[in-house]
Amino acid sequence: MKKINSLQYYGLVRELTLTDFKLKYKASFFGYLWSLAKPLMLFGVLLVVFSKFLKLGGSIPDYPVYLLLGIVLWTFFIEATFSSLTSIVSKGDLIRKVYFPRIILTISASVTASITLLLNIVVVLIFMFFSKISLTVTAPLILALMIEFFILTAGVSLILASLFVRFRDIAHIWEVAAQVLFYATPILYPLSLVPESLGQIIMLNPLAQIIQDSRYVLITNETGTVFNTLSFPLNVVPYAMPFVVFAAGYWIFQKEASKFAEEI
């Protein structure tokens, strides 16, 4: 079995990321536009249903852009976790031939999804421009939120990828869990529409905290956040959770990694 040294790990992550990104749109006429079309189509349908018929979001300034940003962030989370879930099993031949830290495969899958996220964030900024939403002094905080988001997503991805090697039912379980999580996160509805006690529970979810904080720093300071929903020390929980999830994911992944080649 061949070995690669630590100086080549970065290059391997880069090559895997670029290869996965190219393969994703190989033989596709519209290429990246499909990654843009999916959240935009979902956005269009949800905007009509929830804004025009159910009259949700009327209390939120610039609700269409508010909704679009939530959908773009959610789409990244789903794309990254589902592609990472099969990142080990789908690279079985490579794992058996070359020794390298297996974590590279899962992290590169999340990085690949991050490229699409960055492109979609640019689209959100274009929508903000045409909606005449000006960037404020809080806008640079979006970078810290995206780092937090990547840490959370990578942590969940490591757990899913390592468990999927042994338990293929994980794919179906995660599919159901993702649907529940979608409606349990304030993507479609303003937090102000749910009872206060339920809103406090929702905001303990780090995914809800990241989406709401992103809307707050980019779109409107009338967005409900952790700091006007939870009191100390509970308001620390959603910010700490991504690091706890990543630590747990890393520990589980490293514990199982030595058995991957035998179990795939």
Backbone as JSON, one array per atom type, in Angstrom:
{
  "sequence": "MKKINSLQYYGLVRELTLTDFKLKYKASFFGYLWSLAKPLMLFGVLLVVFSKFLKLGGSIPDYPVYLLLGIVLWTFFIEATFSSLTSIVSKGDLIRKVYFPRIILTISASVTASITLLLNIVVVLIFMFFSKISLTVTAPLILALMIEFFILTAGVSLILASLFVRFRDIAHIWEVAAQVLFYATPILYPLSLVPESLGQIIMLNPLAQIIQDSRYVLITNETGTVFNTLSFPLNVVPYAMPFVVFAAGYWIFQKEASKFAEEI",
  "N": [[0.83, -1.2, 0.0], [0.62, 2.16, -0.95], [2.0, 5.22, 0.44], [1.31, 8.58, 1.34], [2.85, 11.71, 2.13], [2.52, 14.19, 4.79], [2.69, 16.72, 3.67], [1.47, 16.47, 1.28], [-1.19, 16.24, 1.81], [-2.83, 18.53, 1.79], [-2.79, 19.14, -0.9], [-4.1, 16.88, -1.85], [-6.68, 17.18, -0.78], [-7.44, 19.46, -2.18], [-7.33, 18.52, -4.87], [-9.24, 16.45, -4.81], [-11.5, 17.93, -4.16], [-11.76, 19.68, -6.39], [-12.0, 17.77, -8.41], [-14.38, 16.41, -7.67], [-16.15, 18.53, -7.88], [-16.05, 19.1, -10.62], [-16.9, 16.63, -11.69], [-19.46, 16.6, -10.78], [-20.87, 18.25, -12.46], [-20.36, 17.18, -14.91], [-20.92, 16.47, -18.33], [-23.23, 17.9, -18.22], [-25.35, 20.26, -19.57], [-26.12, 22.76, -18.58], [-24.59, 22.93, -16.3], [-23.22, 24.45, -13.42], [-25.46, 26.01, -13.11], [-27.61, 24.38, -12.51], [-27.31, 23.89, -9.79], [-27.91, 26.35, -8.88], [-30.45, 26.68, -9.85], [-32.08, 24.87, -8.46], [-32.35, 25.74, -5.63], [-33.5, 28.22, -6.27], [-35.88, 27.58, -7.59], [-37.23, 26.24, -5.54], [-37.37, 28.37, -3.78], [-39.02, 30.14, -5.26], [-41.49, 28.73, -5.36], [-42.09, 28.43, -2.61], [-42.17, 31.08, -1.85], [-44.42, 32.07, -3.18], [-46.45, 30.42, -2.09], [-46.24, 30.76, 0.76], [-46.03, 33.5, 1.12], [-47.91, 34.84, -0.54], [-50.32, 33.34, -0.37], [-50.55, 32.2, 2.28], [-49.8, 34.37, 3.7], [-47.49, 34.76, 5.27], [-44.61, 36.21, 6.77], [-45.13, 38.86, 6.4], [-44.53, 40.67, 8.37], [-41.85, 40.91, 8.28], [-39.22, 42.81, 7.04], [-38.25, 42.98, 3.61], [-38.85, 40.27, 2.97], [-38.73, 38.33, 0.79], [-35.92, 38.16, 0.11], [-34.94, 37.48, 2.56], [-36.11, 34.96, 2.87], [-34.89, 33.64, 0.71], [-32.15, 33.61, 1.44], [-32.24, 31.92, 3.66], [-33.04, 29.51, 2.42], [-30.88, 29.05, 0.68], [-28.76, 28.61, 2.53], [-29.76, 26.37, 3.87], [-29.85, 24.55, 1.74], [-27.13, 24.2, 1.21], [-26.34, 22.87, 3.58], [-27.79, 20.46, 3.41], [-26.87, 19.41, 0.94], [-24.11, 19.14, 1.45], [-24.05, 17.32, 3.66], [-25.36, 15.04, 2.64], [-23.75, 14.36, 0.43], [-21.36, 13.89, 1.72], [-22.01, 11.74, 3.26], [-21.81, 9.4, 1.71], [-19.16, 9.5, 1.11], [-16.99, 7.9, 1.94], [-17.66, 5.22, 1.35], [-18.05, 5.36, -1.42], [-15.49, 5.72, -2.32], [-14.09, 3.37, -2.12], [-12.22, 1.77, -3.62], [-9.99, 3.49, -3.83], [-9.3, 3.78, -1.15], [-8.42, 1.22, -0.49], [-6.09, 1.03, -1.94], [-4.31, 3.16, -1.45], [-2.66, 4.69, 1.3], [-3.87, 7.17, 3.38], [-5.06, 9.87, 5.46], [-8.35, 9.12, 6.15], [-10.24, 10.98, 6.68], [-9.92, 13.06, 4.97], [-11.41, 12.54, 2.67], [-14.09, 12.94, 3.44], [-14.06, 15.56, 4.39], [-13.31, 16.92, 2.06], [-15.59, 16.54, 0.53], [-17.42, 18.17, 1.85], [-16.15, 20.61, 1.44], [-16.4, 20.83, -1.31], [-19.18, 21.24, -1.56], [-19.2, 23.7, -0.35], [-18.17, 25.41, -2.26], [-20.26, 25.71, -4.07], [-22.02, 26.93, -2.3], [-20.77, 29.43, -1.85], [-20.97, 30.57, -4.4], [-23.75, 30.74, -4.57], [-24.27, 32.5, -2.49], [-23.31, 34.83, -3.59], [-25.3, 35.24, -5.47], [-27.43, 35.79, -3.75], [-26.52, 38.24, -2.75], [-26.74, 39.74, -5.06], [-29.52, 39.77, -5.36], [-30.06, 41.24, -3.06], [-28.98, 43.67, -3.8], [-30.68, 44.5, -5.92], [-32.97, 44.67, -4.45], [-32.48, 46.83, -3.0], [-31.17, 46.68, -0.53], [-28.95, 47.68, 1.79], [-25.57, 46.97, 2.72], [-24.51, 46.65, 6.08], [-22.55, 47.67, 8.99], [-22.39, 45.3, 10.32], [-22.2, 43.33, 8.46], [-19.65, 42.03, 7.75], [-19.53, 40.04, 9.68], [-20.67, 37.82, 8.66], [-18.74, 36.16, 7.64], [-17.55, 34.91, 9.86], [-19.78, 33.52, 10.73], [-20.14, 31.75, 8.59], [-17.87, 30.19, 8.83], [-18.39, 28.98, 11.28], [-20.67, 27.6, 10.45], [-19.58, 25.81, 8.6], [-17.99, 24.24, 10.27], [-19.95, 23.03, 11.89], [-21.39, 21.61, 9.89], [-19.38, 19.93, 8.86], [-18.86, 18.4, 11.11], [-21.32, 16.99, 11.49], [-21.27, 15.64, 9.06], [-19.03, 13.96, 9.33], [-19.9, 12.19, 11.3], [-22.1, 10.98, 9.99], [-20.84, 9.86, 7.7], [-19.03, 7.99, 8.78], [-20.77, 6.25, 10.16], [-22.34, 5.31, 8.08], [-20.76, 3.52, 6.69], [-20.96, 1.14, 8.11], [-23.66, 0.89, 8.69], [-26.09, 0.95, 6.48], [-28.65, 1.85, 6.57], [-28.58, 4.34, 7.61], [-28.68, 6.31, 5.66], [-31.38, 6.46, 4.92], [-32.53, 7.07, 7.37], [-31.36, 9.57, 7.88], [-32.47, 11.01, 5.8], [-35.17, 11.19, 6.53], [-34.87, 12.49, 8.98], [-33.81, 14.92, 8.1], [-35.97, 16.1, 6.82], [-37.67, 16.58, 8.97], [-36.05, 18.32, 10.41], [-35.95, 20.47, 8.66], [-38.49, 21.69, 8.84], [-38.45, 22.24, 11.51], [-36.73, 24.27, 11.76], [-36.45, 27.79, 11.52], [-36.87, 28.52, 8.6], [-38.81, 29.04, 6.67], [-40.74, 30.47, 8.03], [-41.21, 33.38, 10.12], [-39.61, 33.75, 13.27], [-41.14, 34.99, 15.13], [-43.71, 34.1, 14.8], [-44.14, 31.76, 16.17], [-45.01, 30.29, 19.37], [-43.54, 31.71, 22.35], [-42.2, 29.95, 24.12], [-41.77, 27.71, 22.49], [-40.22, 28.9, 20.54], [-37.88, 29.38, 21.98], [-36.91, 26.8, 22.31], [-36.49, 26.1, 19.64], [-34.42, 27.86, 18.95], [-32.26, 26.81, 20.25], [-31.17, 25.09, 18.54], [-28.33, 24.87, 16.6], [-28.31, 25.24, 13.83], [-30.56, 26.81, 13.33], [-29.77, 29.08, 14.74], [-27.54, 29.93, 13.2], [-28.69, 30.5, 10.68], [-30.57, 32.5, 11.38], [-28.89, 34.45, 12.52], [-27.33, 35.06, 10.29], [-29.22, 36.24, 8.61], [-29.74, 38.43, 10.19], [-27.31, 39.91, 10.18], [-26.99, 40.46, 7.49], [-29.44, 41.2, 6.23], [-31.8, 42.22, 7.79], [-32.16, 43.86, 10.92], [-34.31, 43.22, 12.36], [-34.66, 40.6, 12.64], [-35.31, 37.71, 14.55], [-33.11, 36.59, 17.01], [-30.69, 34.51, 18.8], [-29.97, 36.05, 21.0], [-32.11, 37.72, 21.63], [-33.94, 35.88, 22.29], [-33.14, 33.81, 24.01], [-31.82, 33.57, 27.34], [-28.79, 34.12, 29.24], [-27.32, 31.21, 30.75], [-28.16, 29.84, 28.51], [-28.1, 30.97, 25.98], [-25.57, 30.54, 25.08], [-25.38, 27.96, 24.29], [-26.24, 27.19, 21.51], [-24.08, 28.31, 20.1], [-21.92, 26.93, 21.03], [-22.48, 24.35, 20.29], [-21.77, 23.6, 17.51], [-18.99, 23.14, 17.71], [-18.89, 21.13, 19.61], [-20.29, 19.13, 18.25], [-18.55, 18.77, 16.06], [-16.25, 17.86, 17.38], [-17.23, 15.47, 18.45], [-17.9, 14.16, 16.07], [-15.38, 13.94, 14.87], [-14.08, 12.28, 16.7], [-15.62, 9.9, 16.61], [-15.29, 9.26, 13.9], [-12.49, 8.87, 13.65], [-12.2, 6.71, 15.34], [-13.5, 4.7, 13.95], [-12.19, 4.65, 11.52], [-9.97, 2.94, 11.0], [-11.12, 0.55, 10.31], [-12.41, 0.84, 7.96], [-11.44, -0.02, 5.37], [-11.77, -2.78, 5.51], [-14.5, -3.1, 5.86], [-15.86, -1.94, 3.77]],
  "CA": [[0.0, 0.0, 0.0], [1.39, 3.38, -1.04], [1.74, 6.22, 1.45], [1.6, 9.96, 0.96], [3.26, 12.43, 3.32], [1.58, 15.22, 5.27], [2.74, 17.89, 2.78], [0.61, 16.21, 0.13], [-2.59, 16.16, 2.23], [-3.54, 19.71, 1.31], [-2.96, 18.97, -2.34], [-5.11, 15.83, -2.08], [-8.0, 17.79, -0.52], [-7.71, 20.36, -3.31], [-7.61, 17.75, -6.07], [-10.52, 15.75, -4.63], [-12.57, 18.94, -4.21], [-11.93, 20.13, -7.77], [-12.5, 16.64, -9.21], [-15.8, 16.19, -7.35], [-16.94, 19.66, -8.4], [-16.14, 18.93, -12.08], [-17.71, 15.45, -11.97], [-20.84, 16.92, -10.43], [-21.52, 18.9, -13.6], [-19.87, 16.57, -16.13], [-21.95, 16.15, -19.32], [-24.43, 18.69, -17.97], [-25.32, 21.43, -20.44], [-26.25, 23.98, -17.79], [-23.55, 22.93, -15.27], [-23.5, 25.02, -12.09], [-26.78, 26.63, -13.08], [-28.55, 23.48, -11.85], [-27.21, 24.1, -8.35], [-28.59, 27.62, -8.61], [-31.87, 26.56, -10.2], [-32.84, 24.12, -7.44], [-32.83, 26.62, -4.54], [-34.35, 29.3, -6.79], [-37.21, 27.02, -7.84], [-37.84, 26.04, -4.22], [-37.65, 29.72, -3.28], [-40.17, 30.68, -5.98], [-42.7, 28.04, -4.92], [-42.37, 28.75, -1.21], [-42.51, 32.5, -1.76], [-45.81, 32.23, -3.6], [-47.34, 29.74, -1.15], [-46.2, 31.29, 2.12], [-46.15, 34.96, 1.14], [-49.12, 35.3, -1.21], [-51.53, 32.65, 0.07], [-50.62, 32.07, 3.74], [-49.5, 35.69, 4.26], [-46.39, 34.72, 6.24], [-43.49, 37.07, 6.46], [-45.53, 40.25, 6.2], [-43.91, 41.52, 9.4], [-40.39, 40.92, 8.08], [-38.79, 43.61, 5.89], [-37.53, 42.26, 2.55], [-39.06, 38.84, 3.22], [-38.24, 37.44, -0.28], [-34.48, 37.92, 0.24], [-34.85, 36.79, 3.86], [-36.43, 33.56, 2.59], [-33.88, 33.09, -0.2], [-30.92, 33.33, 2.18], [-32.49, 30.71, 4.46], [-33.05, 28.34, 1.53], [-29.5, 28.82, 0.2], [-27.98, 28.01, 3.62], [-30.28, 25.02, 4.09], [-29.44, 23.73, 0.59], [-25.73, 23.82, 1.44], [-26.27, 21.88, 4.66], [-28.28, 19.18, 2.9], [-25.97, 18.93, -0.11], [-22.84, 18.72, 2.06], [-24.19, 16.13, 4.5], [-25.7, 13.87, 1.84], [-22.59, 13.95, -0.37], [-20.35, 13.36, 2.65], [-22.5, 10.47, 3.8], [-21.29, 8.3, 0.89], [-17.8, 9.85, 0.69], [-16.05, 6.8, 2.22], [-18.09, 4.02, 0.62], [-17.87, 5.55, -2.86], [-14.06, 5.74, -2.64], [-13.54, 2.12, -1.59], [-11.03, 1.35, -4.38], [-8.88, 4.37, -3.46], [-8.93, 3.48, 0.25], [-7.7, -0.05, -0.43], [-4.82, 1.09, -2.67], [-3.42, 4.22, -0.97], [-2.9, 5.11, 2.68], [-3.94, 8.6, 3.69], [-6.14, 10.07, 6.45], [-9.65, 8.96, 5.49], [-11.04, 12.17, 6.94], [-9.77, 13.94, 3.81], [-12.5, 12.28, 1.73], [-15.32, 13.55, 3.93], [-13.88, 17.03, 4.44], [-13.31, 17.45, 0.69], [-16.99, 16.56, 0.07], [-18.02, 19.38, 2.42], [-15.54, 21.76, 0.77], [-17.02, 20.92, -2.64], [-20.48, 21.89, -1.38], [-18.95, 25.09, 0.04], [-17.97, 26.2, -3.48], [-21.61, 26.06, -4.54], [-22.58, 27.9, -1.34], [-20.18, 30.75, -2.11], [-21.58, 31.09, -5.63], [-25.14, 31.08, -4.28], [-24.26, 33.71, -1.65], [-23.18, 35.95, -4.54], [-26.64, 35.45, -6.04], [-28.2, 36.48, -2.7], [-26.05, 39.64, -2.72], [-27.33, 40.4, -6.24], [-30.92, 40.02, -4.99], [-30.05, 42.34, -2.09], [-28.71, 44.9, -4.55], [-31.9, 44.91, -6.63], [-33.99, 44.98, -3.43], [-31.99, 48.05, -2.35], [-30.77, 46.4, 0.85], [-27.56, 48.11, 1.94], [-24.76, 46.25, 3.7], [-24.24, 47.45, 7.27], [-21.27, 47.37, 9.63], [-22.41, 43.92, 10.82], [-22.11, 42.39, 7.34], [-18.47, 41.15, 7.78], [-19.71, 38.91, 10.61], [-21.14, 36.65, 7.91], [-17.59, 35.26, 7.45], [-17.44, 34.09, 11.08], [-20.93, 32.61, 10.75], [-19.91, 30.69, 7.61], [-16.88, 29.26, 9.42], [-19.15, 28.19, 12.26], [-21.56, 26.71, 9.69], [-18.77, 24.73, 8.02], [-17.6, 23.35, 11.39], [-21.14, 22.22, 12.22], [-21.69, 20.7, 8.77], [-18.31, 18.93, 8.81], [-19.06, 17.49, 12.25], [-22.44, 16.1, 11.15], [-20.83, 14.81, 7.93], [-18.11, 12.92, 9.82], [-20.71, 11.19, 11.99], [-22.88, 10.24, 8.99], [-19.96, 9.07, 6.82], [-18.47, 6.84, 9.51], [-21.84, 5.29, 10.47], [-22.87, 4.73, 6.83], [-19.91, 2.39, 6.29], [-21.44, -0.07, 8.78], [-25.13, 0.82, 8.73], [-26.58, 1.65, 5.29], [-29.95, 2.46, 6.88], [-28.34, 5.72, 8.02], [-29.09, 7.21, 4.57], [-32.84, 6.64, 5.01], [-32.81, 7.77, 8.64], [-30.99, 10.98, 7.72], [-33.44, 11.63, 4.88], [-36.36, 11.53, 7.32], [-34.45, 13.49, 9.98], [-33.61, 16.2, 7.42], [-37.29, 16.69, 6.59], [-38.13, 17.09, 10.27], [-35.19, 19.46, 10.76], [-36.31, 21.59, 7.79], [-39.66, 22.4, 9.39], [-38.14, 22.66, 12.88], [-35.81, 25.42, 11.65], [-37.22, 28.92, 10.95], [-36.46, 28.87, 7.23], [-39.97, 29.57, 5.95], [-41.58, 31.31, 8.88], [-40.51, 34.22, 11.1], [-39.6, 33.19, 14.62], [-42.18, 35.67, 15.91], [-45.0, 33.44, 14.61], [-44.28, 30.59, 17.04], [-45.06, 30.65, 20.79], [-42.22, 32.05, 22.9], [-41.54, 28.77, 24.7], [-41.31, 26.89, 21.37], [-39.14, 29.64, 19.91], [-36.66, 29.17, 22.76], [-36.41, 25.46, 21.98], [-35.99, 26.14, 18.26], [-33.16, 28.6, 18.86], [-31.16, 26.0, 20.79], [-30.63, 24.4, 17.37], [-27.29, 25.73, 15.99], [-28.67, 25.56, 12.45], [-31.47, 27.96, 13.43], [-28.96, 30.24, 15.16], [-26.69, 30.39, 12.09], [-29.55, 31.1, 9.65], [-31.14, 33.75, 11.9], [-27.8, 35.43, 12.65], [-26.94, 35.47, 8.93], [-30.24, 37.2, 8.17], [-29.6, 39.65, 11.0], [-26.14, 40.71, 9.79], [-27.02, 40.82, 6.07], [-30.71, 41.69, 5.67], [-32.58, 43.09, 8.66], [-31.92, 43.68, 12.35], [-35.57, 42.82, 12.98], [-34.64, 39.14, 12.71], [-35.18, 37.14, 15.88], [-31.84, 35.87, 17.19], [-30.5, 33.85, 20.09], [-29.79, 37.0, 22.09], [-33.39, 38.24, 22.1], [-34.83, 34.74, 22.54], [-32.64, 33.03, 25.14], [-30.99, 34.3, 28.3], [-27.56, 33.43, 29.64], [-26.27, 30.68, 29.86], [-28.7, 29.06, 27.39], [-27.75, 31.56, 24.68], [-24.23, 30.08, 24.68], [-25.49, 26.57, 23.82], [-26.16, 27.01, 20.04], [-22.76, 28.71, 19.59], [-20.96, 25.89, 21.42], [-22.86, 23.07, 19.7], [-20.99, 23.19, 16.33], [-17.68, 22.63, 18.12], [-19.14, 19.85, 20.27], [-20.64, 18.17, 17.19], [-17.35, 18.46, 15.29], [-15.37, 17.03, 18.22], [-17.85, 14.13, 18.5], [-17.76, 13.57, 14.74], [-13.97, 13.59, 14.66], [-13.76, 11.14, 17.57], [-16.29, 8.72, 16.05], [-14.68, 8.94, 12.61], [-11.14, 8.31, 13.87], [-12.35, 5.4, 15.98], [-13.95, 3.73, 12.94], [-11.43, 4.76, 10.27], [-9.06, 1.81, 10.77], [-11.89, -0.61, 9.86], [-13.12, 1.17, 6.72], [-10.99, -0.83, 4.24], [-12.31, -4.14, 5.66], [-15.97, -3.14, 5.89], [-16.48, -1.43, 2.53]],
  "C": [[0.88, 1.26, 0.0], [1.04, 4.35, 0.1], [2.03, 7.6, 0.88], [1.94, 10.7, 2.23], [2.31, 13.58, 3.61], [1.55, 16.43, 4.36], [1.84, 17.71, 1.57], [-0.87, 16.18, 0.49], [-3.4, 17.34, 1.69], [-3.82, 19.6, -0.18], [-4.02, 17.93, -2.67], [-6.52, 16.37, -1.86], [-8.39, 18.68, -1.7], [-8.09, 19.59, -4.56], [-8.95, 17.02, -5.98], [-11.68, 16.73, -4.75], [-12.84, 19.37, -5.65], [-12.49, 19.01, -8.65], [-13.98, 16.41, -8.95], [-16.66, 17.29, -7.93], [-17.12, 19.53, -9.91], [-17.05, 17.75, -12.43], [-19.19, 15.72, -11.73], [-21.6, 17.49, -11.63], [-21.05, 18.34, -14.94], [-21.05, 16.19, -17.03], [-23.25, 16.88, -19.08], [-24.34, 19.98, -18.78], [-25.32, 22.72, -19.63], [-25.27, 24.04, -16.61], [-24.0, 23.48, -13.94], [-24.9, 25.6, -11.98], [-27.83, 25.72, -12.45], [-28.5, 23.64, -10.34], [-27.87, 25.4, -7.94], [-30.09, 27.47, -8.82], [-32.68, 25.88, -9.09], [-33.27, 25.0, -6.27], [-33.73, 27.74, -5.04], [-35.77, 28.8, -7.07], [-37.95, 26.78, -6.53], [-38.24, 27.38, -3.62], [-38.91, 30.29, -3.94], [-41.48, 30.06, -5.5], [-43.08, 28.45, -3.5], [-42.77, 30.21, -1.04], [-43.98, 32.73, -2.11], [-46.76, 31.64, -2.55], [-47.39, 30.46, 0.19], [-46.38, 32.81, 2.18], [-47.48, 35.42, 0.57], [-50.38, 34.65, -0.65], [-51.65, 32.59, 1.6], [-50.26, 33.37, 4.47], [-48.46, 35.65, 5.39], [-45.31, 35.71, 5.82], [-43.84, 38.52, 6.25], [-44.88, 41.2, 7.19], [-42.41, 41.64, 9.24], [-40.04, 41.79, 6.86], [-38.0, 42.76, 4.9], [-37.63, 40.74, 2.73], [-38.57, 37.95, 2.08], [-36.74, 37.14, -0.16], [-34.18, 37.17, 1.54], [-35.08, 35.29, 3.67], [-35.35, 32.92, 1.73], [-32.6, 32.73, 0.53], [-31.09, 32.07, 3.03], [-32.45, 29.46, 3.61], [-31.65, 28.02, 1.02], [-28.65, 28.15, 1.29], [-28.44, 26.59, 3.89], [-29.83, 24.08, 2.98], [-27.99, 23.29, 0.73], [-25.63, 22.71, 2.48], [-26.69, 20.5, 4.16], [-27.34, 18.59, 1.86], [-24.67, 18.4, 0.49], [-22.99, 17.44, 2.86], [-24.52, 14.89, 3.68], [-24.53, 13.42, 0.96], [-21.49, 13.38, 0.52], [-20.73, 11.98, 3.16], [-21.92, 9.28, 3.03], [-19.82, 8.51, 0.51], [-16.79, 8.73, 0.93], [-16.39, 5.59, 1.36], [-17.82, 4.17, -0.88], [-16.4, 5.58, -3.28], [-13.37, 4.48, -2.13], [-12.26, 1.68, -2.29], [-9.81, 2.18, -3.99], [-8.38, 4.06, -2.06], [-8.1, 2.2, 0.33], [-6.33, 0.02, -1.08], [-3.82, 2.07, -2.07], [-3.74, 4.54, 0.48], [-2.86, 6.62, 2.79], [-5.04, 8.77, 4.73], [-7.5, 10.04, 5.76], [-10.53, 10.2, 5.65], [-10.99, 13.15, 5.76], [-10.93, 13.77, 2.85], [-13.78, 13.0, 2.15], [-15.22, 15.07, 3.96], [-13.92, 17.61, 3.03], [-14.72, 17.49, 0.12], [-17.7, 17.81, 0.59], [-17.46, 20.64, 1.76], [-16.14, 21.96, -0.62], [-18.37, 21.62, -2.57], [-20.31, 23.36, -1.01], [-18.74, 25.98, -1.19], [-19.32, 26.65, -4.04], [-22.25, 27.08, -3.61], [-22.06, 29.31, -1.61], [-20.8, 31.38, -3.35], [-23.02, 31.53, -5.38], [-25.26, 32.31, -3.38], [-24.11, 34.95, -2.52], [-24.54, 36.28, -5.16], [-27.53, 36.18, -5.02], [-27.82, 37.96, -2.64], [-26.62, 40.42, -3.91], [-28.81, 40.72, -5.97], [-31.0, 41.18, -4.0], [-29.85, 43.67, -2.8], [-29.98, 45.41, -5.24], [-33.05, 45.2, -5.67], [-33.61, 46.23, -2.64], [-31.73, 47.85, -0.86], [-29.29, 46.72, 0.97], [-26.85, 47.25, 2.98], [-24.45, 47.18, 4.87], [-22.9, 47.04, 7.87], [-21.22, 45.95, 10.17], [-22.17, 42.89, 9.72], [-20.85, 41.5, 7.39], [-18.59, 39.96, 8.72], [-20.2, 37.66, 9.9], [-19.98, 35.66, 7.7], [-17.42, 34.34, 8.66], [-18.59, 33.09, 11.15], [-20.74, 31.47, 9.76], [-18.86, 29.7, 8.1], [-17.56, 28.37, 10.45], [-20.04, 27.16, 11.55], [-20.78, 25.53, 9.11], [-18.35, 23.73, 9.11], [-18.76, 22.44, 11.78], [-21.41, 21.18, 11.14], [-20.65, 19.59, 8.68], [-18.47, 17.92, 9.95], [-20.18, 16.49, 11.98], [-22.02, 15.14, 10.05], [-19.92, 13.67, 8.39], [-18.89, 11.81, 10.53], [-21.45, 10.32, 10.97], [-21.99, 9.33, 8.15], [-19.42, 7.84, 7.52], [-19.55, 5.8, 9.82], [-22.35, 4.6, 9.22], [-22.05, 3.54, 6.35], [-20.45, 1.08, 6.88], [-22.95, -0.23, 8.71], [-25.71, 1.62, 7.56], [-27.96, 2.27, 5.51], [-29.81, 3.93, 7.28], [-28.81, 6.71, 6.94], [-30.59, 7.5, 4.65], [-33.22, 7.4, 6.29], [-32.5, 9.25, 8.52], [-31.95, 11.72, 6.8], [-34.7, 12.06, 5.64], [-36.03, 12.63, 8.33], [-34.3, 14.88, 9.35], [-34.95, 16.89, 7.15], [-37.85, 17.3, 7.87], [-37.36, 18.36, 10.63], [-35.55, 20.69, 9.92], [-37.47, 22.4, 8.38], [-39.42, 22.85, 10.83], [-37.18, 23.85, 12.92], [-36.57, 26.58, 11.0], [-36.7, 29.39, 9.6], [-37.61, 29.58, 6.5], [-40.71, 30.64, 6.74], [-40.73, 32.18, 9.81], [-40.62, 33.59, 12.49], [-40.72, 33.78, 15.47], [-43.54, 34.99, 15.79], [-45.21, 32.25, 15.53], [-44.34, 31.05, 18.49], [-43.65, 30.84, 21.36], [-41.47, 30.83, 23.43], [-41.0, 27.86, 23.59], [-40.15, 27.57, 20.64], [-37.81, 29.47, 20.64], [-36.05, 27.8, 22.47], [-35.79, 25.44, 20.58], [-34.62, 26.79, 18.18], [-32.0, 27.9, 19.56], [-30.47, 25.21, 19.67], [-29.58, 25.31, 16.71], [-27.58, 26.11, 14.55], [-29.61, 26.77, 12.41], [-30.7, 29.22, 13.8], [-28.15, 30.81, 14.0], [-27.54, 31.09, 11.02], [-30.11, 32.44, 10.13], [-30.07, 34.84, 12.03], [-27.35, 35.95, 11.28], [-27.93, 36.48, 8.38], [-30.08, 38.53, 8.91], [-28.46, 40.53, 10.48], [-26.2, 41.17, 8.33], [-28.29, 41.56, 5.63], [-31.45, 42.66, 6.58], [-32.29, 42.81, 10.12], [-33.22, 43.42, 13.1], [-35.72, 41.31, 13.04], [-34.49, 38.68, 14.15], [-33.89, 36.33, 15.99], [-31.79, 35.22, 18.56], [-30.54, 34.86, 21.24], [-31.09, 37.7, 22.51], [-34.42, 37.15, 22.29], [-34.43, 33.98, 23.8], [-31.82, 33.92, 26.06], [-29.76, 33.47, 28.63], [-27.86, 32.41, 30.75], [-26.81, 29.92, 28.65], [-28.3, 29.63, 26.04], [-26.33, 31.18, 24.22], [-24.31, 28.72, 23.98], [-25.41, 26.45, 22.3], [-24.81, 27.4, 19.45], [-21.7, 27.64, 19.92], [-21.22, 24.57, 20.69], [-22.04, 22.68, 18.46], [-19.64, 22.59, 16.7], [-17.8, 21.28, 18.84], [-19.44, 18.77, 19.23], [-19.41, 17.79, 16.38], [-16.41, 17.56, 16.09], [-15.91, 15.6, 18.3], [-17.68, 13.42, 17.17], [-16.34, 13.11, 14.47], [-13.6, 12.35, 15.46], [-14.36, 9.85, 17.0], [-15.6, 8.28, 14.75], [-13.32, 8.29, 12.8], [-11.2, 6.93, 14.51], [-12.7, 4.32, 14.96], [-13.04, 3.64, 11.72], [-10.56, 3.55, 9.97], [-9.78, 0.59, 10.2], [-12.54, -0.38, 8.49], [-12.76, 0.23, 5.57], [-11.56, -2.25, 4.3], [-13.82, -4.18, 5.46], [-16.63, -2.63, 4.61], [-16.7, -2.57, 1.54]]
}
